[in-house]
Amino acid sequence: MASTKITVNSNGSIKIEGDMEIVDKNGNIYDLGGREVISMCRCGMSKNKPFCDGSHKGHFEHEAVAFALPPKK
């Protein structure tokens, strides 16, 4: 079974590595051009949303530190 690793980068994007399929709200598949590593925008400044284009540099701050979510309700 292939795996997918998702990394939340400090002051930047969400990096996705491995086997993936990304779809829009209508279920249409994004053509990733054979990539096995992509970065998703989380600052909202990318001109290539939902993918990161580096626009966040110097304009987006978030220290990515893992924590436990509260129990499901």
mmCIF file of the N, C-alpha and C atoms, coordinates in Angstrom:
data_MODEL
# 
_entry.id   MODEL 
# 
loop_
_atom_site.group_PDB 
_atom_site.id 
_atom_site.type_symbol 
_atom_site.label_atom_id 
_atom_site.label_alt_id 
_atom_site.label_comp_id 
_atom_site.label_asym_id 
_atom_site.label_entity_id 
_atom_site.label_seq_id 
_atom_site.pdbx_PDB_ins_code 
_atom_site.Cartn_x 
_atom_site.Cartn_y 
_atom_site.Cartn_z 
_atom_site.occupancy 
_atom_site.B_iso_or_equiv 
_atom_site.pdbx_formal_charge 
_atom_site.auth_seq_id 
_atom_site.auth_comp_id 
_atom_site.auth_asym_id 
_atom_site.auth_atom_id 
_atom_site.pdbx_PDB_model_num 
ATOM 1   N N  . MET A 1 1  ? 0.839   -1.191 0.000   1.00 0.00 ? 1  MET A N  1 
ATOM 2   C CA . MET A 1 1  ? 0.000   0.000  0.000   1.00 0.00 ? 1  MET A CA 1 
ATOM 3   C C  . MET A 1 1  ? 0.881   1.251  0.000   1.00 0.00 ? 1  MET A C  1 
ATOM 4   N N  . ALA A 1 2  ? 0.608   2.181  -0.899  1.00 0.00 ? 2  ALA A N  1 
ATOM 5   C CA . ALA A 1 2  ? 1.352   3.435  -0.967  1.00 0.00 ? 2  ALA A CA 1 
ATOM 6   C C  . ALA A 1 2  ? 0.931   4.329  0.185   1.00 0.00 ? 2  ALA A C  1 
ATOM 7   N N  . SER A 1 3  ? 1.839   5.181  0.615   1.00 0.00 ? 3  SER A N  1 
ATOM 8   C CA . SER A 1 3  ? 1.503   6.082  1.712   1.00 0.00 ? 3  SER A CA 1 
ATOM 9   C C  . SER A 1 3  ? 1.631   7.536  1.271   1.00 0.00 ? 3  SER A C  1 
ATOM 10  N N  . THR A 1 4  ? 1.000   8.399  2.046   1.00 0.00 ? 4  THR A N  1 
ATOM 11  C CA . THR A 1 4  ? 1.043   9.826  1.811   1.00 0.00 ? 4  THR A CA 1 
ATOM 12  C C  . THR A 1 4  ? 1.509   10.496 3.096   1.00 0.00 ? 4  THR A C  1 
ATOM 13  N N  . LYS A 1 5  ? 2.441   11.424 2.973   1.00 0.00 ? 5  LYS A N  1 
ATOM 14  C CA . LYS A 1 5  ? 2.932   12.188 4.119   1.00 0.00 ? 5  LYS A CA 1 
ATOM 15  C C  . LYS A 1 5  ? 2.543   13.640 3.911   1.00 0.00 ? 5  LYS A C  1 
ATOM 16  N N  . ILE A 1 6  ? 1.936   14.243 4.931   1.00 0.00 ? 6  ILE A N  1 
ATOM 17  C CA . ILE A 1 6  ? 1.532   15.646 4.885   1.00 0.00 ? 6  ILE A CA 1 
ATOM 18  C C  . ILE A 1 6  ? 2.316   16.383 5.957   1.00 0.00 ? 6  ILE A C  1 
ATOM 19  N N  . THR A 1 7  ? 3.038   17.435 5.543   1.00 0.00 ? 7  THR A N  1 
ATOM 20  C CA . THR A 1 7  ? 3.851   18.223 6.459   1.00 0.00 ? 7  THR A CA 1 
ATOM 21  C C  . THR A 1 7  ? 3.338   19.658 6.480   1.00 0.00 ? 7  THR A C  1 
ATOM 22  N N  . VAL A 1 8  ? 2.998   20.156 7.679   1.00 0.00 ? 8  VAL A N  1 
ATOM 23  C CA . VAL A 1 8  ? 2.594   21.552 7.841   1.00 0.00 ? 8  VAL A CA 1 
ATOM 24  C C  . VAL A 1 8  ? 3.872   22.327 8.128   1.00 0.00 ? 8  VAL A C  1 
ATOM 25  N N  . ASN A 1 9  ? 4.279   23.154 7.176   1.00 0.00 ? 9  ASN A N  1 
ATOM 26  C CA . ASN A 1 9  ? 5.510   23.927 7.308   1.00 0.00 ? 9  ASN A CA 1 
ATOM 27  C C  . ASN A 1 9  ? 5.273   25.201 8.107   1.00 0.00 ? 9  ASN A C  1 
ATOM 28  N N  . SER A 1 10 ? 6.226   25.544 8.984   1.00 0.00 ? 10 SER A N  1 
ATOM 29  C CA . SER A 1 10 ? 6.149   26.821 9.688   1.00 0.00 ? 10 SER A CA 1 
ATOM 30  C C  . SER A 1 10 ? 6.241   27.945 8.662   1.00 0.00 ? 10 SER A C  1 
ATOM 31  N N  . ASN A 1 11 ? 5.427   28.964 8.840   1.00 0.00 ? 11 ASN A N  1 
ATOM 32  C CA . ASN A 1 11 ? 5.451   30.155 7.985   1.00 0.00 ? 11 ASN A CA 1 
ATOM 33  C C  . ASN A 1 11 ? 5.307   29.832 6.504   1.00 0.00 ? 11 ASN A C  1 
ATOM 34  N N  . GLY A 1 12 ? 4.561   28.788 6.177   1.00 0.00 ? 12 GLY A N  1 
ATOM 35  C CA . GLY A 1 12 ? 4.452   28.437 4.771   1.00 0.00 ? 12 GLY A CA 1 
ATOM 36  C C  . GLY A 1 12 ? 3.366   27.442 4.454   1.00 0.00 ? 12 GLY A C  1 
ATOM 37  N N  . SER A 1 13 ? 3.633   26.665 3.444   1.00 0.00 ? 13 SER A N  1 
ATOM 38  C CA . SER A 1 13 ? 2.653   25.778 2.816   1.00 0.00 ? 13 SER A CA 1 
ATOM 39  C C  . SER A 1 13 ? 2.452   24.465 3.566   1.00 0.00 ? 13 SER A C  1 
ATOM 40  N N  . ILE A 1 14 ? 1.541   23.679 3.027   1.00 0.00 ? 14 ILE A N  1 
ATOM 41  C CA . ILE A 1 14 ? 1.365   22.297 3.442   1.00 0.00 ? 14 ILE A CA 1 
ATOM 42  C C  . ILE A 1 14 ? 1.944   21.443 2.327   1.00 0.00 ? 14 ILE A C  1 
ATOM 43  N N  . LYS A 1 15 ? 2.964   20.660 2.660   1.00 0.00 ? 15 LYS A N  1 
ATOM 44  C CA . LYS A 1 15 ? 3.634   19.807 1.672   1.00 0.00 ? 15 LYS A CA 1 
ATOM 45  C C  . LYS A 1 15 ? 3.019   18.411 1.716   1.00 0.00 ? 15 LYS A C  1 
ATOM 46  N N  . ILE A 1 16 ? 2.665   17.891 0.540   1.00 0.00 ? 16 ILE A N  1 
ATOM 47  C CA . ILE A 1 16 ? 2.092   16.559 0.423   1.00 0.00 ? 16 ILE A CA 1 
ATOM 48  C C  . ILE A 1 16 ? 3.035   15.728 -0.439  1.00 0.00 ? 16 ILE A C  1 
ATOM 49  N N  . GLU A 1 17 ? 3.427   14.567 0.097   1.00 0.00 ? 17 GLU A N  1 
ATOM 50  C CA . GLU A 1 17 ? 4.349   13.672 -0.605  1.00 0.00 ? 17 GLU A CA 1 
ATOM 51  C C  . GLU A 1 17 ? 3.734   12.289 -0.698  1.00 0.00 ? 17 GLU A C  1 
ATOM 52  N N  . GLY A 1 18 ? 3.885   11.646 -1.852  1.00 0.00 ? 18 GLY A N  1 
ATOM 53  C CA . GLY A 1 18 ? 3.437   10.274 -2.002  1.00 0.00 ? 18 GLY A CA 1 
ATOM 54  C C  . GLY A 1 18 ? 2.274   10.135 -2.960  1.00 0.00 ? 18 GLY A C  1 
ATOM 55  N N  . ASP A 1 19 ? 1.498   9.087  -2.741  1.00 0.00 ? 19 ASP A N  1 
ATOM 56  C CA . ASP A 1 19 ? 0.356   8.770  -3.587  1.00 0.00 ? 19 ASP A CA 1 
ATOM 57  C C  . ASP A 1 19 ? -0.808  9.679  -3.224  1.00 0.00 ? 19 ASP A C  1 
ATOM 58  N N  . MET A 1 20 ? -1.315  10.445 -4.189  1.00 0.00 ? 20 MET A N  1 
ATOM 59  C CA . MET A 1 20 ? -2.396  11.385 -3.891  1.00 0.00 ? 20 MET A CA 1 
ATOM 60  C C  . MET A 1 20 ? -3.265  11.636 -5.106  1.00 0.00 ? 20 MET A C  1 
ATOM 61  N N  . GLU A 1 21 ? -4.479  12.042 -4.836  1.00 0.00 ? 21 GLU A N  1 
ATOM 62  C CA . GLU A 1 21 ? -5.400  12.546 -5.847  1.00 0.00 ? 21 GLU A CA 1 
ATOM 63  C C  . GLU A 1 21 ? -6.040  13.768 -5.222  1.00 0.00 ? 21 GLU A C  1 
ATOM 64  N N  . ILE A 1 22 ? -6.004  14.888 -5.919  1.00 0.00 ? 22 ILE A N  1 
ATOM 65  C CA . ILE A 1 22 ? -6.599  16.122 -5.413  1.00 0.00 ? 22 ILE A CA 1 
ATOM 66  C C  . ILE A 1 22 ? -7.741  16.494 -6.340  1.00 0.00 ? 22 ILE A C  1 
ATOM 67  N N  . VAL A 1 23 ? -8.909  16.738 -5.741  1.00 0.00 ? 23 VAL A N  1 
ATOM 68  C CA . VAL A 1 23 ? -10.101 17.071 -6.524  1.00 0.00 ? 23 VAL A CA 1 
ATOM 69  C C  . VAL A 1 23 ? -10.664 18.410 -6.078  1.00 0.00 ? 23 VAL A C  1 
ATOM 70  N N  . ASP A 1 24 ? -11.391 19.080 -6.989  1.00 0.00 ? 24 ASP A N  1 
ATOM 71  C CA . ASP A 1 24 ? -12.067 20.324 -6.640  1.00 0.00 ? 24 ASP A CA 1 
ATOM 72  C C  . ASP A 1 24 ? -13.419 20.001 -6.005  1.00 0.00 ? 24 ASP A C  1 
ATOM 73  N N  . LYS A 1 25 ? -14.191 21.036 -5.681  1.00 0.00 ? 25 LYS A N  1 
ATOM 74  C CA . LYS A 1 25 ? -15.472 20.833 -4.986  1.00 0.00 ? 25 LYS A CA 1 
ATOM 75  C C  . LYS A 1 25 ? -16.474 20.032 -5.797  1.00 0.00 ? 25 LYS A C  1 
ATOM 76  N N  . ASN A 1 26 ? -16.272 19.951 -7.103  1.00 0.00 ? 26 ASN A N  1 
ATOM 77  C CA . ASN A 1 26 ? -17.173 19.193 -7.974  1.00 0.00 ? 26 ASN A CA 1 
ATOM 78  C C  . ASN A 1 26 ? -16.666 17.783 -8.267  1.00 0.00 ? 26 ASN A C  1 
ATOM 79  N N  . GLY A 1 27 ? -15.530 17.425 -7.665  1.00 0.00 ? 27 GLY A N  1 
ATOM 80  C CA . GLY A 1 27 ? -14.968 16.094 -7.878  1.00 0.00 ? 27 GLY A CA 1 
ATOM 81  C C  . GLY A 1 27 ? -14.052 15.985 -9.081  1.00 0.00 ? 27 GLY A C  1 
ATOM 82  N N  . ASN A 1 28 ? -13.776 17.113 -9.758  1.00 0.00 ? 28 ASN A N  1 
ATOM 83  C CA . ASN A 1 28 ? -12.858 17.105 -10.897 1.00 0.00 ? 28 ASN A CA 1 
ATOM 84  C C  . ASN A 1 28 ? -11.424 16.977 -10.391 1.00 0.00 ? 28 ASN A C  1 
ATOM 85  N N  . ILE A 1 29 ? -10.646 16.130 -11.032 1.00 0.00 ? 29 ILE A N  1 
ATOM 86  C CA . ILE A 1 29 ? -9.280  15.843 -10.599 1.00 0.00 ? 29 ILE A CA 1 
ATOM 87  C C  . ILE A 1 29 ? -8.304  16.863 -11.176 1.00 0.00 ? 29 ILE A C  1 
ATOM 88  N N  . TYR A 1 30 ? -7.455  17.431 -10.304 1.00 0.00 ? 30 TYR A N  1 
ATOM 89  C CA . TYR A 1 30 ? -6.375  18.307 -10.757 1.00 0.00 ? 30 TYR A CA 1 
ATOM 90  C C  . TYR A 1 30 ? -5.310  17.444 -11.437 1.00 0.00 ? 30 TYR A C  1 
ATOM 91  N N  . ASP A 1 31 ? -4.807  17.896 -12.574 1.00 0.00 ? 31 ASP A N  1 
ATOM 92  C CA . ASP A 1 31 ? -3.722  17.210 -13.262 1.00 0.00 ? 31 ASP A CA 1 
ATOM 93  C C  . ASP A 1 31 ? -2.413  17.656 -12.614 1.00 0.00 ? 31 ASP A C  1 
ATOM 94  N N  . LEU A 1 32 ? -1.795  16.776 -11.863 1.00 0.00 ? 32 LEU A N  1 
ATOM 95  C CA . LEU A 1 32 ? -0.573  17.102 -11.133 1.00 0.00 ? 32 LEU A CA 1 
ATOM 96  C C  . LEU A 1 32 ? 0.682   16.868 -11.964 1.00 0.00 ? 32 LEU A C  1 
ATOM 97  N N  . GLY A 1 33 ? 0.510   16.506 -13.215 1.00 0.00 ? 33 GLY A N  1 
ATOM 98  C CA . GLY A 1 33 ? 1.649   16.353 -14.117 1.00 0.00 ? 33 GLY A CA 1 
ATOM 99  C C  . GLY A 1 33 ? 2.664   15.322 -13.648 1.00 0.00 ? 33 GLY A C  1 
ATOM 100 N N  . GLY A 1 34 ? 2.202   14.280 -12.968 1.00 0.00 ? 34 GLY A N  1 
ATOM 101 C CA . GLY A 1 34 ? 3.091   13.223 -12.518 1.00 0.00 ? 34 GLY A CA 1 
ATOM 102 C C  . GLY A 1 34 ? 3.862   13.528 -11.240 1.00 0.00 ? 34 GLY A C  1 
ATOM 103 N N  . ARG A 1 35 ? 3.581   14.671 -10.627 1.00 0.00 ? 35 ARG A N  1 
ATOM 104 C CA . ARG A 1 35 ? 4.311   15.035 -9.411  1.00 0.00 ? 35 ARG A CA 1 
ATOM 105 C C  . ARG A 1 35 ? 3.955   14.106 -8.256  1.00 0.00 ? 35 ARG A C  1 
ATOM 106 N N  . GLU A 1 36 ? 4.958   13.818 -7.433  1.00 0.00 ? 36 GLU A N  1 
ATOM 107 C CA . GLU A 1 36 ? 4.758   13.032 -6.215  1.00 0.00 ? 36 GLU A CA 1 
ATOM 108 C C  . GLU A 1 36 ? 4.950   13.883 -4.970  1.00 0.00 ? 36 GLU A C  1 
ATOM 109 N N  . VAL A 1 37 ? 5.318   15.155 -5.169  1.00 0.00 ? 37 VAL A N  1 
ATOM 110 C CA . VAL A 1 37 ? 5.443   16.130 -4.082  1.00 0.00 ? 37 VAL A CA 1 
ATOM 111 C C  . VAL A 1 37 ? 4.825   17.425 -4.566  1.00 0.00 ? 37 VAL A C  1 
ATOM 112 N N  . ILE A 1 38 ? 3.885   17.965 -3.779  1.00 0.00 ? 38 ILE A N  1 
ATOM 113 C CA . ILE A 1 38 ? 3.287   19.259 -4.108  1.00 0.00 ? 38 ILE A CA 1 
ATOM 114 C C  . ILE A 1 38 ? 3.137   20.062 -2.820  1.00 0.00 ? 38 ILE A C  1 
ATOM 115 N N  . SER A 1 39 ? 2.963   21.363 -2.960  1.00 0.00 ? 39 SER A N  1 
ATOM 116 C CA . SER A 1 39 ? 2.718   22.226 -1.805  1.00 0.00 ? 39 SER A CA 1 
ATOM 117 C C  . SER A 1 39 ? 1.405   22.955 -2.002  1.00 0.00 ? 39 SER A C  1 
ATOM 118 N N  . MET A 1 40 ? 0.581   22.923 -0.952  1.00 0.00 ? 40 MET A N  1 
ATOM 119 C CA . MET A 1 40 ? -0.723  23.579 -0.987  1.00 0.00 ? 40 MET A CA 1 
ATOM 120 C C  . MET A 1 40 ? -0.637  24.911 -0.239  1.00 0.00 ? 40 MET A C  1 
ATOM 121 N N  . CYS A 1 41 ? -1.268  25.935 -0.795  1.00 0.00 ? 41 CYS A N  1 
ATOM 122 C CA . CYS A 1 41 ? -1.300  27.264 -0.181  1.00 0.00 ? 41 CYS A CA 1 
ATOM 123 C C  . CYS A 1 41 ? -2.156  27.238 1.085   1.00 0.00 ? 41 CYS A C  1 
ATOM 124 N N  . ARG A 1 42 ? -1.683  27.913 2.136   1.00 0.00 ? 42 ARG A N  1 
ATOM 125 C CA . ARG A 1 42 ? -2.531  28.108 3.302   1.00 0.00 ? 42 ARG A CA 1 
ATOM 126 C C  . ARG A 1 42 ? -2.528  29.556 3.771   1.00 0.00 ? 42 ARG A C  1 
ATOM 127 N N  . CYS A 1 43 ? -1.856  30.442 3.019   1.00 0.00 ? 43 CYS A N  1 
ATOM 128 C CA . CYS A 1 43 ? -1.835  31.860 3.382   1.00 0.00 ? 43 CYS A CA 1 
ATOM 129 C C  . CYS A 1 43 ? -2.886  32.651 2.612   1.00 0.00 ? 43 CYS A C  1 
ATOM 130 N N  . GLY A 1 44 ? -3.343  32.108 1.483   1.00 0.00 ? 44 GLY A N  1 
ATOM 131 C CA . GLY A 1 44 ? -4.339  32.790 0.666   1.00 0.00 ? 44 GLY A CA 1 
ATOM 132 C C  . GLY A 1 44 ? -3.771  33.772 -0.348  1.00 0.00 ? 44 GLY A C  1 
ATOM 133 N N  . MET A 1 45 ? -2.447  33.910 -0.422  1.00 0.00 ? 45 MET A N  1 
ATOM 134 C CA . MET A 1 45 ? -1.836  34.896 -1.326  1.00 0.00 ? 45 MET A CA 1 
ATOM 135 C C  . MET A 1 45 ? -1.390  34.323 -2.666  1.00 0.00 ? 45 MET A C  1 
ATOM 136 N N  . SER A 1 46 ? -1.370  33.012 -2.823  1.00 0.00 ? 46 SER A N  1 
ATOM 137 C CA . SER A 1 46 ? -0.884  32.398 -4.058  1.00 0.00 ? 46 SER A CA 1 
ATOM 138 C C  . SER A 1 46 ? -1.746  32.785 -5.250  1.00 0.00 ? 46 SER A C  1 
ATOM 139 N N  . LYS A 1 47 ? -1.099  33.018 -6.374  1.00 0.00 ? 47 LYS A N  1 
ATOM 140 C CA . LYS A 1 47 ? -1.820  33.271 -7.620  1.00 0.00 ? 47 LYS A CA 1 
ATOM 141 C C  . LYS A 1 47 ? -2.103  31.948 -8.336  1.00 0.00 ? 47 LYS A C  1 
ATOM 142 N N  . ASN A 1 48 ? -1.708  30.842 -7.713  1.00 0.00 ? 48 ASN A N  1 
ATOM 143 C CA . ASN A 1 48 ? -1.858  29.509 -8.287  1.00 0.00 ? 48 ASN A CA 1 
ATOM 144 C C  . ASN A 1 48 ? -2.665  28.610 -7.335  1.00 0.00 ? 48 ASN A C  1 
ATOM 145 N N  . LYS A 1 49 ? -3.608  29.216 -6.578  1.00 0.00 ? 49 LYS A N  1 
ATOM 146 C CA . LYS A 1 49 ? -4.399  28.458 -5.604  1.00 0.00 ? 49 LYS A CA 1 
ATOM 147 C C  . LYS A 1 49 ? -5.097  27.293 -6.265  1.00 0.00 ? 49 LYS A C  1 
ATOM 148 N N  . PRO A 1 50 ? -5.186  26.156 -5.642  1.00 0.00 ? 50 PRO A N  1 
ATOM 149 C CA . PRO A 1 50 ? -4.868  25.892 -4.242  1.00 0.00 ? 50 PRO A CA 1 
ATOM 150 C C  . PRO A 1 50 ? -3.403  25.555 -3.999  1.00 0.00 ? 50 PRO A C  1 
ATOM 151 N N  . PHE A 1 51 ? -2.562  25.684 -5.017  1.00 0.00 ? 51 PHE A N  1 
ATOM 152 C CA . PHE A 1 51 ? -1.153  25.323 -4.880  1.00 0.00 ? 51 PHE A CA 1 
ATOM 153 C C  . PHE A 1 51 ? -0.328  26.533 -4.469  1.00 0.00 ? 51 PHE A C  1 
ATOM 154 N N  . CYS A 1 52 ? 0.753   26.277 -3.745  1.00 0.00 ? 52 CYS A N  1 
ATOM 155 C CA . CYS A 1 52 ? 1.626   27.339 -3.255  1.00 0.00 ? 52 CYS A CA 1 
ATOM 156 C C  . CYS A 1 52 ? 2.547   27.824 -4.374  1.00 0.00 ? 52 CYS A C  1 
ATOM 157 N N  . ASP A 1 53 ? 2.726   29.148 -4.458  1.00 0.00 ? 53 ASP A N  1 
ATOM 158 C CA . ASP A 1 53 ? 3.687   29.715 -5.411  1.00 0.00 ? 53 ASP A CA 1 
ATOM 159 C C  . ASP A 1 53 ? 4.779   30.522 -4.699  1.00 0.00 ? 53 ASP A C  1 
ATOM 160 N N  . GLY A 1 54 ? 4.824   30.434 -3.364  1.00 0.00 ? 54 GLY A N  1 
ATOM 161 C CA . GLY A 1 54 ? 5.849   31.132 -2.591  1.00 0.00 ? 54 GLY A CA 1 
ATOM 162 C C  . GLY A 1 54 ? 5.497   32.549 -2.205  1.00 0.00 ? 54 GLY A C  1 
ATOM 163 N N  . SER A 1 55 ? 4.296   33.025 -2.532  1.00 0.00 ? 55 SER A N  1 
ATOM 164 C CA . SER A 1 55 ? 3.894   34.403 -2.221  1.00 0.00 ? 55 SER A CA 1 
ATOM 165 C C  . SER A 1 55 ? 3.888   34.705 -0.727  1.00 0.00 ? 55 SER A C  1 
ATOM 166 N N  . HIS A 1 56 ? 3.799   33.684 0.121   1.00 0.00 ? 56 HIS A N  1 
ATOM 167 C CA . HIS A 1 56 ? 3.724   33.855 1.569   1.00 0.00 ? 56 HIS A CA 1 
ATOM 168 C C  . HIS A 1 56 ? 5.019   34.376 2.184   1.00 0.00 ? 56 HIS A C  1 
ATOM 169 N N  . LYS A 1 57 ? 6.123   34.229 1.512   1.00 0.00 ? 57 LYS A N  1 
ATOM 170 C CA . LYS A 1 57 ? 7.423   34.548 2.107   1.00 0.00 ? 57 LYS A CA 1 
ATOM 171 C C  . LYS A 1 57 ? 7.458   35.974 2.654   1.00 0.00 ? 57 LYS A C  1 
ATOM 172 N N  . GLY A 1 58 ? 7.683   36.066 3.961   1.00 0.00 ? 58 GLY A N  1 
ATOM 173 C CA . GLY A 1 58 ? 7.759   37.354 4.634   1.00 0.00 ? 58 GLY A CA 1 
ATOM 174 C C  . GLY A 1 58 ? 6.410   37.961 4.970   1.00 0.00 ? 58 GLY A C  1 
ATOM 175 N N  . HIS A 1 59 ? 5.307   37.272 4.640   1.00 0.00 ? 59 HIS A N  1 
ATOM 176 C CA . HIS A 1 59 ? 3.972   37.831 4.855   1.00 0.00 ? 59 HIS A CA 1 
ATOM 177 C C  . HIS A 1 59 ? 3.030   36.917 5.624   1.00 0.00 ? 59 HIS A C  1 
ATOM 178 N N  . PHE A 1 60 ? 3.511   35.774 6.071   1.00 0.00 ? 60 PHE A N  1 
ATOM 179 C CA . PHE A 1 60 ? 2.646   34.792 6.715   1.00 0.00 ? 60 PHE A CA 1 
ATOM 180 C C  . PHE A 1 60 ? 3.406   34.160 7.861   1.00 0.00 ? 60 PHE A C  1 
ATOM 181 N N  . GLU A 1 61 ? 2.842   34.232 9.064   1.00 0.00 ? 61 GLU A N  1 
ATOM 182 C CA . GLU A 1 61 ? 3.511   33.667 10.219  1.00 0.00 ? 61 GLU A CA 1 
ATOM 183 C C  . GLU A 1 61 ? 2.629   32.646 10.913  1.00 0.00 ? 61 GLU A C  1 
ATOM 184 N N  . HIS A 1 62 ? 3.170   31.463 11.083  1.00 0.00 ? 62 HIS A N  1 
ATOM 185 C CA . HIS A 1 62 ? 2.514   30.422 11.875  1.00 0.00 ? 62 HIS A CA 1 
ATOM 186 C C  . HIS A 1 62 ? 3.559   29.388 12.222  1.00 0.00 ? 62 HIS A C  1 
ATOM 187 N N  . GLU A 1 63 ? 3.797   29.194 13.498  1.00 0.00 ? 63 GLU A N  1 
ATOM 188 C CA . GLU A 1 63 ? 4.754   28.189 13.956  1.00 0.00 ? 63 GLU A CA 1 
ATOM 189 C C  . GLU A 1 63 ? 4.043   26.850 14.012  1.00 0.00 ? 63 GLU A C  1 
ATOM 190 N N  . ALA A 1 64 ? 4.403   25.958 13.112  1.00 0.00 ? 64 ALA A N  1 
ATOM 191 C CA . ALA A 1 64 ? 3.744   24.652 13.020  1.00 0.00 ? 64 ALA A CA 1 
ATOM 192 C C  . ALA A 1 64 ? 4.313   23.704 14.066  1.00 0.00 ? 64 ALA A C  1 
ATOM 193 N N  . VAL A 1 65 ? 3.537   23.455 15.111  1.00 0.00 ? 65 VAL A N  1 
ATOM 194 C CA . VAL A 1 65 ? 3.922   22.539 16.181  1.00 0.00 ? 65 VAL A CA 1 
ATOM 195 C C  . VAL A 1 65 ? 2.749   21.594 16.405  1.00 0.00 ? 65 VAL A C  1 
ATOM 196 N N  . ALA A 1 66 ? 3.013   20.295 16.355  1.00 0.00 ? 66 ALA A N  1 
ATOM 197 C CA . ALA A 1 66 ? 1.951   19.300 16.493  1.00 0.00 ? 66 ALA A CA 1 
ATOM 198 C C  . ALA A 1 66 ? 1.326   19.351 17.894  1.00 0.00 ? 66 ALA A C  1 
ATOM 199 N N  . PHE A 1 67 ? 0.014   19.045 17.940  1.00 0.00 ? 67 PHE A N  1 
ATOM 200 C CA . PHE A 1 67 ? -0.718  18.974 19.205  1.00 0.00 ? 67 PHE A CA 1 
ATOM 201 C C  . PHE A 1 67 ? -1.861  17.985 19.039  1.00 0.00 ? 67 PHE A C  1 
ATOM 202 N N  . ALA A 1 68 ? -2.441  17.586 20.132  1.00 0.00 ? 68 ALA A N  1 
ATOM 203 C CA . ALA A 1 68 ? -3.566  16.634 20.093  1.00 0.00 ? 68 ALA A CA 1 
ATOM 204 C C  . ALA A 1 68 ? -4.883  17.383 19.975  1.00 0.00 ? 68 ALA A C  1 
ATOM 205 N N  . LEU A 1 69 ? -5.723  16.945 19.069  1.00 0.00 ? 69 LEU A N  1 
ATOM 206 C CA . LEU A 1 69 ? -7.069  17.512 18.961  1.00 0.00 ? 69 LEU A CA 1 
ATOM 207 C C  . LEU A 1 69 ? -7.920  17.021 20.130  1.00 0.00 ? 69 LEU A C  1 
ATOM 208 N N  . PRO A 1 70 ? -8.949  17.789 20.516  1.00 0.00 ? 70 PRO A N  1 
ATOM 209 C CA . PRO A 1 70 ? -9.840  17.308 21.562  1.00 0.00 ? 70 PRO A CA 1 
ATOM 210 C C  . PRO A 1 70 ? -10.616 16.088 21.062  1.00 0.00 ? 70 PRO A C  1 
ATOM 211 N N  . PRO A 1 71 ? -11.153 15.285 21.960  1.00 0.00 ? 71 PRO A N  1 
ATOM 212 C CA . PRO A 1 71 ? -11.913 14.103 21.552  1.00 0.00 ? 71 PRO A CA 1 
ATOM 213 C C  . PRO A 1 71 ? -13.079 14.472 20.636  1.00 0.00 ? 71 PRO A C  1 
ATOM 214 N N  . LYS A 1 72 ? -13.408 13.540 19.722  1.00 0.00 ? 72 LYS A N  1 
ATOM 215 C CA . LYS A 1 72 ? -14.555 13.753 18.849  1.00 0.00 ? 72 LYS A CA 1 
ATOM 216 C C  . LYS A 1 72 ? -15.818 13.777 19.676  1.00 0.00 ? 72 LYS A C  1 
ATOM 217 N N  . LYS A 1 73 ? -16.786 14.596 19.251  1.00 0.00 ? 73 LYS A N  1 
ATOM 218 C CA . LYS A 1 73 ? -18.082 14.667 19.944  1.00 0.00 ? 73 LYS A CA 1 
ATOM 219 C C  . LYS A 1 73 ? -19.041 13.661 19.389  1.00 0.00 ? 73 LYS A C  1 
# 
